[in-house]
Amino acid sequence: MTGIEAFVRGLPKTDLHMHLEDSIEPQLMLDLAARNGLKFRWDTAEALHDAYRFQNHERKPQPT
C-alpha cells in the first residue's frame, strides 16, 4: 500500500447520499416515473416543484 492509499484509508468516513428530489428536475422525475409505470400525486412538473420547495429539510412535502 502506498503512502497516499494509507492516508486515504485512515481518513474518517462519512455517509454521502443524495436525495432524488434534490438531484433531478421535476419533469425528468415525472418522465421516469411514467416510463416505469409509477404515478405521483402531482400531475405537473410545476406542482411537483412546488411540493418539494423546502425552507429547511425538516418539513415533509405536502400534497397540493
PDB file with SEQRES, HELIX, SHEET and CRYST1 records, atoms N, CA, C and O in Angstrom:
SEQRES   1 A   64  MET THR GLY ILE GLU ALA PHE VAL ARG GLY LEU PRO LYS          
SEQRES   2 A   64  THR ASP LEU HIS MET HIS LEU GLU ASP SER ILE GLU PRO          
SEQRES   3 A   64  GLN LEU MET LEU ASP LEU ALA ALA ARG ASN GLY LEU LYS          
SEQRES   4 A   64  PHE ARG TRP ASP THR ALA GLU ALA LEU HIS ASP ALA TYR          
SEQRES   5 A   64  ARG PHE GLN ASN HIS GLU ARG LYS PRO GLN PRO THR              
HELIX    1 AA1 GLY A    3  GLY A   10  1                                   8    
HELIX    2 AA2 LEU A   20  ASP A   22  5                                   3    
HELIX    3 AA3 PRO A   26  ARG A   35  1                                  10    
HELIX    4 AA4 ALA A   45  ALA A   51  1                                   7    
CRYST1    1.000    1.000    1.000  90.00  90.00  90.00 P 1           1          
ATOM      1  N   MET A   1       0.852  -1.175   0.000  1.00  0.00           N  
ATOM      2  CA  MET A   1       0.000   0.000   0.000  1.00  0.00           C  
ATOM      3  C   MET A   1       0.900   1.241   0.000  1.00  0.00           C  
ATOM      4  O   MET A   1       1.864   1.330   0.761  1.00  0.00           O  
ATOM      5  N   THR A   2       0.565   2.184  -0.863  1.00  0.00           N  
ATOM      6  CA  THR A   2       1.357   3.415  -0.943  1.00  0.00           C  
ATOM      7  C   THR A   2       1.004   4.342   0.215  1.00  0.00           C  
ATOM      8  O   THR A   2       0.021   4.130   0.925  1.00  0.00           O  
ATOM      9  N   GLY A   3       1.812   5.354   0.386  1.00  0.00           N  
ATOM     10  CA  GLY A   3       1.553   6.325   1.442  1.00  0.00           C  
ATOM     11  C   GLY A   3       0.211   7.018   1.285  1.00  0.00           C  
ATOM     12  O   GLY A   3      -0.494   7.246   2.267  1.00  0.00           O  
ATOM     13  N   ILE A   4      -0.147   7.356   0.032  1.00  0.00           N  
ATOM     14  CA  ILE A   4      -1.427   8.035  -0.202  1.00  0.00           C  
ATOM     15  C   ILE A   4      -2.591   7.094   0.076  1.00  0.00           C  
ATOM     16  O   ILE A   4      -3.609   7.519   0.622  1.00  0.00           O  
ATOM     17  N   GLU A   5      -2.455   5.809  -0.294  1.00  0.00           N  
ATOM     18  CA  GLU A   5      -3.517   4.837  -0.008  1.00  0.00           C  
ATOM     19  C   GLU A   5      -3.728   4.696   1.494  1.00  0.00           C  
ATOM     20  O   GLU A   5      -4.864   4.665   1.967  1.00  0.00           O  
ATOM     21  N   ALA A   6      -2.642   4.612   2.233  1.00  0.00           N  
ATOM     22  CA  ALA A   6      -2.744   4.505   3.692  1.00  0.00           C  
ATOM     23  C   ALA A   6      -3.389   5.762   4.277  1.00  0.00           C  
ATOM     24  O   ALA A   6      -4.204   5.688   5.197  1.00  0.00           O  
ATOM     25  N   PHE A   7      -3.010   6.909   3.727  1.00  0.00           N  
ATOM     26  CA  PHE A   7      -3.595   8.165   4.190  1.00  0.00           C  
ATOM     27  C   PHE A   7      -5.103   8.184   3.958  1.00  0.00           C  
ATOM     28  O   PHE A   7      -5.869   8.516   4.863  1.00  0.00           O  
ATOM     29  N   VAL A   8      -5.527   7.826   2.749  1.00  0.00           N  
ATOM     30  CA  VAL A   8      -6.954   7.834   2.419  1.00  0.00           C  
ATOM     31  C   VAL A   8      -7.704   6.821   3.274  1.00  0.00           C  
ATOM     32  O   VAL A   8      -8.775   7.133   3.795  1.00  0.00           O  
ATOM     33  N   ARG A   9      -7.170   5.629   3.427  1.00  0.00           N  
ATOM     34  CA  ARG A   9      -7.827   4.615   4.259  1.00  0.00           C  
ATOM     35  C   ARG A   9      -7.945   5.069   5.712  1.00  0.00           C  
ATOM     36  O   ARG A   9      -8.867   4.660   6.418  1.00  0.00           O  
ATOM     37  N   GLY A  10      -7.029   5.900   6.154  1.00  0.00           N  
ATOM     38  CA  GLY A  10      -7.047   6.382   7.530  1.00  0.00           C  
ATOM     39  C   GLY A  10      -7.966   7.565   7.777  1.00  0.00           C  
ATOM     40  O   GLY A  10      -8.205   7.936   8.927  1.00  0.00           O  
ATOM     41  N   LEU A  11      -8.486   8.165   6.703  1.00  0.00           N  
ATOM     42  CA  LEU A  11      -9.386   9.306   6.872  1.00  0.00           C  
ATOM     43  C   LEU A  11     -10.697   8.864   7.516  1.00  0.00           C  
ATOM     44  O   LEU A  11     -11.151   7.745   7.276  1.00  0.00           O  
ATOM     45  N   PRO A  12     -11.312   9.723   8.330  1.00  0.00           N  
ATOM     46  CA  PRO A  12     -12.627   9.392   8.887  1.00  0.00           C  
ATOM     47  C   PRO A  12     -13.641   9.235   7.757  1.00  0.00           C  
ATOM     48  O   PRO A  12     -13.589   9.955   6.759  1.00  0.00           O  
ATOM     49  N   LYS A  13     -14.536   8.313   7.919  1.00  0.00           N  
ATOM     50  CA  LYS A  13     -15.551   8.049   6.895  1.00  0.00           C  
ATOM     51  C   LYS A  13     -16.828   8.814   7.234  1.00  0.00           C  
ATOM     52  O   LYS A  13     -17.099   9.122   8.395  1.00  0.00           O  
ATOM     53  N   THR A  14     -17.591   9.106   6.211  1.00  0.00           N  
ATOM     54  CA  THR A  14     -18.857   9.798   6.383  1.00  0.00           C  
ATOM     55  C   THR A  14     -19.884   9.185   5.450  1.00  0.00           C  
ATOM     56  O   THR A  14     -19.534   8.505   4.486  1.00  0.00           O  
ATOM     57  N   ASP A  15     -21.126   9.425   5.736  1.00  0.00           N  
ATOM     58  CA  ASP A  15     -22.215   8.927   4.904  1.00  0.00           C  
ATOM     59  C   ASP A  15     -22.515   9.975   3.844  1.00  0.00           C  
ATOM     60  O   ASP A  15     -22.980  11.069   4.167  1.00  0.00           O  
ATOM     61  N   LEU A  16     -22.258   9.657   2.597  1.00  0.00           N  
ATOM     62  CA  LEU A  16     -22.590  10.555   1.495  1.00  0.00           C  
ATOM     63  C   LEU A  16     -23.804   9.992   0.780  1.00  0.00           C  
ATOM     64  O   LEU A  16     -23.811   8.832   0.369  1.00  0.00           O  
ATOM     65  N   HIS A  17     -24.814  10.807   0.635  1.00  0.00           N  
ATOM     66  CA  HIS A  17     -26.000  10.375  -0.103  1.00  0.00           C  
ATOM     67  C   HIS A  17     -26.660  11.592  -0.732  1.00  0.00           C  
ATOM     68  O   HIS A  17     -26.378  12.733  -0.366  1.00  0.00           O  
ATOM     69  N   MET A  18     -27.530  11.330  -1.671  1.00  0.00           N  
ATOM     70  CA  MET A  18     -28.217  12.400  -2.367  1.00  0.00           C  
ATOM     71  C   MET A  18     -29.701  12.052  -2.425  1.00  0.00           C  
ATOM     72  O   MET A  18     -30.074  10.912  -2.702  1.00  0.00           O  
ATOM     73  N   HIS A  19     -30.523  13.029  -2.165  1.00  0.00           N  
ATOM     74  CA  HIS A  19     -31.960  12.830  -2.253  1.00  0.00           C  
ATOM     75  C   HIS A  19     -32.400  13.034  -3.698  1.00  0.00           C  
ATOM     76  O   HIS A  19     -31.997  13.998  -4.350  1.00  0.00           O  
ATOM     77  N   LEU A  20     -33.219  12.130  -4.184  1.00  0.00           N  
ATOM     78  CA  LEU A  20     -33.674  12.194  -5.569  1.00  0.00           C  
ATOM     79  C   LEU A  20     -34.331  13.535  -5.879  1.00  0.00           C  
ATOM     80  O   LEU A  20     -34.092  14.116  -6.937  1.00  0.00           O  
ATOM     81  N   GLU A  21     -35.158  14.024  -4.958  1.00  0.00           N  
ATOM     82  CA  GLU A  21     -35.864  15.272  -5.234  1.00  0.00           C  
ATOM     83  C   GLU A  21     -34.944  16.482  -5.298  1.00  0.00           C  
ATOM     84  O   GLU A  21     -35.359  17.539  -5.772  1.00  0.00           O  
ATOM     85  N   ASP A  22     -33.725  16.355  -4.841  1.00  0.00           N  
ATOM     86  CA  ASP A  22     -32.771  17.460  -4.937  1.00  0.00           C  
ATOM     87  C   ASP A  22     -31.790  17.295  -6.090  1.00  0.00           C  
ATOM     88  O   ASP A  22     -30.935  18.155  -6.300  1.00  0.00           O  
ATOM     89  N   SER A  23     -31.903  16.202  -6.837  1.00  0.00           N  
ATOM     90  CA  SER A  23     -30.861  15.921  -7.823  1.00  0.00           C  
ATOM     91  C   SER A  23     -31.334  15.924  -9.273  1.00  0.00           C  
ATOM     92  O   SER A  23     -30.503  16.025 -10.176  1.00  0.00           O  
ATOM     93  N   ILE A  24     -32.630  15.819  -9.527  1.00  0.00           N  
ATOM     94  CA  ILE A  24     -33.125  15.859 -10.907  1.00  0.00           C  
ATOM     95  C   ILE A  24     -34.291  16.831 -11.002  1.00  0.00           C  
ATOM     96  O   ILE A  24     -34.961  17.118 -10.010  1.00  0.00           O  
ATOM     97  N   GLU A  25     -34.518  17.325 -12.190  1.00  0.00           N  
ATOM     98  CA  GLU A  25     -35.602  18.271 -12.430  1.00  0.00           C  
ATOM     99  C   GLU A  25     -36.956  17.570 -12.288  1.00  0.00           C  
ATOM    100  O   GLU A  25     -37.068  16.379 -12.579  1.00  0.00           O  
ATOM    101  N   PRO A  26     -37.991  18.303 -11.841  1.00  0.00           N  
ATOM    102  CA  PRO A  26     -39.312  17.701 -11.661  1.00  0.00           C  
ATOM    103  C   PRO A  26     -39.845  17.009 -12.914  1.00  0.00           C  
ATOM    104  O   PRO A  26     -40.430  15.931 -12.811  1.00  0.00           O  
ATOM    105  N   GLN A  27     -39.659  17.603 -14.094  1.00  0.00           N  
ATOM    106  CA  GLN A  27     -40.187  16.973 -15.308  1.00  0.00           C  
ATOM    107  C   GLN A  27     -39.505  15.643 -15.579  1.00  0.00           C  
ATOM    108  O   GLN A  27     -40.162  14.683 -15.982  1.00  0.00           O  
ATOM    109  N   LEU A  28     -38.204  15.572 -15.366  1.00  0.00           N  
ATOM    110  CA  LEU A  28     -37.496  14.311 -15.557  1.00  0.00           C  
ATOM    111  C   LEU A  28     -37.992  13.268 -14.561  1.00  0.00           C  
ATOM    112  O   LEU A  28     -38.138  12.097 -14.913  1.00  0.00           O  
ATOM    113  N   MET A  29     -38.252  13.680 -13.319  1.00  0.00           N  
ATOM    114  CA  MET A  29     -38.777  12.752 -12.324  1.00  0.00           C  
ATOM    115  C   MET A  29     -40.131  12.194 -12.773  1.00  0.00           C  
ATOM    116  O   MET A  29     -40.383  10.996 -12.647  1.00  0.00           O  
ATOM    117  N   LEU A  30     -40.999  13.062 -13.293  1.00  0.00           N  
ATOM    118  CA  LEU A  30     -42.302  12.615 -13.796  1.00  0.00           C  
ATOM    119  C   LEU A  30     -42.137  11.690 -14.999  1.00  0.00           C  
ATOM    120  O   LEU A  30     -42.829  10.677 -15.099  1.00  0.00           O  
ATOM    121  N   ASP A  31     -41.228  12.029 -15.910  1.00  0.00           N  
ATOM    122  CA  ASP A  31     -40.988  11.198 -17.094  1.00  0.00           C  
ATOM    123  C   ASP A  31     -40.476   9.813 -16.707  1.00  0.00           C  
ATOM    124  O   ASP A  31     -40.929   8.810 -17.256  1.00  0.00           O  
ATOM    125  N   LEU A  32     -39.539   9.752 -15.771  1.00  0.00           N  
ATOM    126  CA  LEU A  32     -39.008   8.463 -15.328  1.00  0.00           C  
ATOM    127  C   LEU A  32     -40.081   7.639 -14.624  1.00  0.00           C  
ATOM    128  O   LEU A  32     -40.161   6.424 -14.804  1.00  0.00           O  
ATOM    129  N   ALA A  33     -40.900   8.306 -13.826  1.00  0.00           N  
ATOM    130  CA  ALA A  33     -41.989   7.601 -13.148  1.00  0.00           C  
ATOM    131  C   ALA A  33     -42.964   7.023 -14.170  1.00  0.00           C  
ATOM    132  O   ALA A  33     -43.363   5.864 -14.060  1.00  0.00           O  
ATOM    133  N   ALA A  34     -43.350   7.825 -15.163  1.00  0.00           N  
ATOM    134  CA  ALA A  34     -44.286   7.356 -16.189  1.00  0.00           C  
ATOM    135  C   ALA A  34     -43.700   6.193 -16.977  1.00  0.00           C  
ATOM    136  O   ALA A  34     -44.400   5.222 -17.265  1.00  0.00           O  
ATOM    137  N   ARG A  35     -42.438   6.284 -17.323  1.00  0.00           N  
ATOM    138  CA  ARG A  35     -41.782   5.219 -18.080  1.00  0.00           C  
ATOM    139  C   ARG A  35     -41.756   3.909 -17.297  1.00  0.00           C  
ATOM    140  O   ARG A  35     -41.740   2.826 -17.882  1.00  0.00           O  
ATOM    141  N   ASN A  36     -41.753   4.017 -15.970  1.00  0.00           N  
ATOM    142  CA  ASN A  36     -41.693   2.831 -15.122  1.00  0.00           C  
ATOM    143  C   ASN A  36     -43.036   2.474 -14.494  1.00  0.00           C  
ATOM    144  O   ASN A  36     -43.101   1.675 -13.561  1.00  0.00           O  
ATOM    145  N   GLY A  37     -44.115   3.076 -15.016  1.00  0.00           N  
ATOM    146  CA  GLY A  37     -45.456   2.736 -14.567  1.00  0.00           C  
ATOM    147  C   GLY A  37     -45.799   3.221 -13.168  1.00  0.00           C  
ATOM    148  O   GLY A  37     -46.668   2.648 -12.510  1.00  0.00           O  
ATOM    149  N   LEU A  38     -45.130   4.266 -12.708  1.00  0.00           N  
ATOM    150  CA  LEU A  38     -45.394   4.814 -11.379  1.00  0.00           C  
ATOM    151  C   LEU A  38     -46.203   6.094 -11.506  1.00  0.00           C  
ATOM    152  O   LEU A  38     -46.095   6.805 -12.505  1.00  0.00           O  
ATOM    153  N   LYS A  39     -47.002   6.387 -10.509  1.00  0.00           N  
ATOM    154  CA  LYS A  39     -47.843   7.585 -10.520  1.00  0.00           C  
ATOM    155  C   LYS A  39     -47.570   8.396  -9.269  1.00  0.00           C  
ATOM    156  O   LYS A  39     -47.604   7.869  -8.157  1.00  0.00           O  
ATOM    157  N   PHE A  40     -47.299   9.688  -9.456  1.00  0.00           N  
ATOM    158  CA  PHE A  40     -47.167  10.607  -8.332  1.00  0.00           C  
ATOM    159  C   PHE A  40     -48.520  11.236  -8.053  1.00  0.00           C  
ATOM    160  O   PHE A  40     -49.418  11.201  -8.895  1.00  0.00           O  
ATOM    161  N   ARG A  41     -48.661  11.807  -6.875  1.00  0.00           N  
ATOM    162  CA  ARG A  41     -49.902  12.534  -6.589  1.00  0.00           C  
ATOM    163  C   ARG A  41     -49.911  13.886  -7.290  1.00  0.00           C  
ATOM    164  O   ARG A  41     -50.949  14.546  -7.342  1.00  0.00           O  
ATOM    165  N   TRP A  42     -48.769  14.308  -7.829  1.00  0.00           N  
ATOM    166  CA  TRP A  42     -48.665  15.567  -8.552  1.00  0.00           C  
ATOM    167  C   TRP A  42     -48.639  15.269 -10.047  1.00  0.00           C  
ATOM    168  O   TRP A  42     -47.866  14.423 -10.495  1.00  0.00           O  
ATOM    169  N   ASP A  43     -49.465  15.947 -10.810  1.00  0.00           N  
ATOM    170  CA  ASP A  43     -49.594  15.661 -12.240  1.00  0.00           C  
ATOM    171  C   ASP A  43     -48.715  16.530 -13.129  1.00  0.00           C  
ATOM    172  O   ASP A  43     -48.488  16.194 -14.291  1.00  0.00           O  
ATOM    173  N   THR A  44     -48.223  17.631 -12.604  1.00  0.00           N  
ATOM    174  CA  THR A  44     -47.411  18.529 -13.423  1.00  0.00           C  
ATOM    175  C   THR A  44     -46.060  18.776 -12.760  1.00  0.00           C  
ATOM    176  O   THR A  44     -45.903  18.624 -11.549  1.00  0.00           O  
ATOM    177  N   ALA A  45     -45.098  19.160 -13.582  1.00  0.00           N  
ATOM    178  CA  ALA A  45     -43.774  19.484 -13.060  1.00  0.00           C  
ATOM    179  C   ALA A  45     -43.856  20.677 -12.106  1.00  0.00           C  
ATOM    180  O   ALA A  45     -43.132  20.727 -11.112  1.00  0.00           O  
ATOM    181  N   GLU A  46     -44.725  21.625 -12.401  1.00  0.00           N  
ATOM    182  CA  GLU A  46     -44.863  22.800 -11.543  1.00  0.00           C  
ATOM    183  C   GLU A  46     -45.380  22.406 -10.163  1.00  0.00           C  
ATOM    184  O   GLU A  46     -44.874  22.888  -9.149  1.00  0.00           O  
ATOM    185  N   ALA A  47     -46.389  21.529 -10.120  1.00  0.00           N  
ATOM    186  CA  ALA A  47     -46.940  21.081  -8.837  1.00  0.00           C  
ATOM    187  C   ALA A  47     -45.901  20.288  -8.048  1.00  0.00           C  
ATOM    188  O   ALA A  47     -45.785  20.446  -6.832  1.00  0.00           O  
ATOM    189  N   LEU A  48     -45.154  19.443  -8.736  1.00  0.00           N  
ATOM    190  CA  LEU A  48     -44.106  18.666  -8.071  1.00  0.00           C  
ATOM    191  C   LEU A  48     -43.013  19.594  -7.542  1.00  0.00           C  
ATOM    192  O   LEU A  48     -42.532  19.418  -6.423  1.00  0.00           O  
ATOM    193  N   HIS A  49     -42.629  20.565  -8.335  1.00  0.00           N  
ATOM    194  CA  HIS A  49     -41.619  21.543  -7.911  1.00  0.00           C  
ATOM    195  C   HIS A  49     -42.083  22.289  -6.664  1.00  0.00           C  
ATOM    196  O   HIS A  49     -41.313  22.455  -5.719  1.00  0.00           O  
ATOM    197  N   ASP A  50     -43.331  22.738  -6.656  1.00  0.00           N  
ATOM    198  CA  ASP A  50     -43.863  23.467  -5.507  1.00  0.00           C  
ATOM    199  C   ASP A  50     -43.908  22.594  -4.257  1.00  0.00           C  
ATOM    200  O   ASP A  50     -43.653  23.073  -3.153  1.00  0.00           O  
ATOM    201  N   ALA A  51     -44.231  21.316  -4.429  1.00  0.00           N  
ATOM    202  CA  ALA A  51     -44.311  20.402  -3.285  1.00  0.00           C  
ATOM    203  C   ALA A  51     -42.949  20.175  -2.653  1.00  0.00           C  
ATOM    204  O   ALA A  51     -42.855  19.943  -1.448  1.00  0.00           O  
ATOM    205  N   TYR A  52     -41.908  20.239  -3.444  1.00  0.00           N  
ATOM    206  CA  TYR A  52     -40.563  19.981  -2.942  1.00  0.00           C  
ATOM    207  C   TYR A  52     -39.743  21.256  -2.771  1.00  0.00           C  
ATOM    208  O   TYR A  52     -38.514  21.216  -2.822  1.00  0.00           O  
ATOM    209  N   ARG A  53     -40.405  22.365  -2.573  1.00  0.00           N  
ATOM    210  CA  ARG A  53     -39.710  23.623  -2.286  1.00  0.00           C  
ATOM    211  C   ARG A  53     -39.536  23.699  -0.769  1.00  0.00           C  
ATOM    212  O   ARG A  53     -40.488  23.981  -0.042  1.00  0.00           O  
ATOM    213  N   PHE A  54     -38.327  23.448  -0.305  1.00  0.00           N  
ATOM    214  CA  PHE A  54     -38.061  23.373   1.125  1.00  0.00           C  
ATOM    215  C   PHE A  54     -37.495  24.681   1.660  1.00  0.00           C  
ATOM    216  O   PHE A  54     -36.667  25.324   1.016  1.00  0.00           O  
ATOM    217  N   GLN A  55     -37.949  25.060   2.836  1.00  0.00           N  
ATOM    218  CA  GLN A  55     -37.307  26.138   3.588  1.00  0.00           C  
ATOM    219  C   GLN A  55     -36.157  25.542   4.391  1.00  0.00           C  
ATOM    220  O   GLN A  55     -35.132  26.185   4.621  1.00  0.00           O  
ATOM    221  N   ASN A  56     -36.356  24.299   4.809  1.00  0.00           N  
ATOM    222  CA  ASN A  56     -35.336  23.523   5.503  1.00  0.00           C  
ATOM    223  C   ASN A  56     -35.662  22.052   5.246  1.00  0.00           C  
ATOM    224  O   ASN A  56     -36.686  21.746   4.635  1.00  0.00           O  
ATOM    225  N   HIS A  57     -34.837  21.171   5.689  1.00  0.00           N  
ATOM    226  CA  HIS A  57     -35.079  19.755   5.412  1.00  0.00           C  
ATOM    227  C   HIS A  57     -35.800  19.060   6.559  1.00  0.00           C  
ATOM    228  O   HIS A  57     -35.739  17.836   6.679  1.00  0.00           O  
ATOM    229  N   GLU A  58     -36.478  19.823   7.395  1.00  0.00           N  
ATOM    230  CA  GLU A  58     -37.294  19.261   8.465  1.00  0.00           C  
ATOM    231  C   GLU A  58     -38.715  18.995   7.973  1.00  0.00           C  
ATOM    232  O   GLU A  58     -39.390  18.096   8.473  1.00  0.00           O  
ATOM    233  N   ARG A  59     -39.170  19.782   6.987  1.00  0.00           N  
ATOM    234  CA  ARG A  59     -40.552  19.709   6.517  1.00  0.00           C  
ATOM    235  C   ARG A  59     -40.712  18.614   5.478  1.00  0.00           C  
ATOM    236  O   ARG A  59     -39.877  18.465   4.585  1.00  0.00           O  
ATOM    237  N   LYS A  60     -41.781  17.857   5.598  1.00  0.00           N  
ATOM    238  CA  LYS A  60     -42.105  16.842   4.601  1.00  0.00           C  
ATOM    239  C   LYS A  60     -42.963  17.495   3.515  1.00  0.00           C  
ATOM    240  O   LYS A  60     -43.720  18.420   3.811  1.00  0.00           O  
ATOM    241  N   PRO A  61     -42.862  17.034   2.262  1.00  0.00           N  
ATOM    242  CA  PRO A  61     -43.688  17.616   1.195  1.00  0.00           C  
ATOM    243  C   PRO A  61     -45.173  17.436   1.489  1.00  0.00           C  
ATOM    244  O   PRO A  61     -45.596  16.379   1.957  1.00  0.00           O  
ATOM    245  N   GLN A  62     -45.947  18.454   1.219  1.00  0.00           N  
ATOM    246  CA  GLN A  62     -47.388  18.405   1.452  1.00  0.00           C  
ATOM    247  C   GLN A  62     -48.115  18.302   0.119  1.00  0.00           C  
ATOM    248  O   GLN A  62     -47.713  18.936  -0.857  1.00  0.00           O  
ATOM    249  N   PRO A  63     -49.185  17.508   0.068  1.00  0.00           N  
ATOM    250  CA  PRO A  63     -49.942  17.421  -1.193  1.00  0.00           C  
ATOM    251  C   PRO A  63     -50.561  18.763  -1.541  1.00  0.00           C  
ATOM    252  O   PRO A  63     -50.933  19.539  -0.660  1.00  0.00           O  
ATOM    253  N   THR A  64     -50.664  19.026  -2.833  1.00  0.00           N  
ATOM    254  CA  THR A  64     -51.261  20.289  -3.266  1.00  0.00           C  
ATOM    255  C   THR A  64     -52.722  20.088  -3.555  1.00  0.00           C  
ATOM    256  O   THR A  64     -53.413  21.033  -3.935  1.00  0.00           O  
TER     257      THR A  64                                                      
END                                                                             
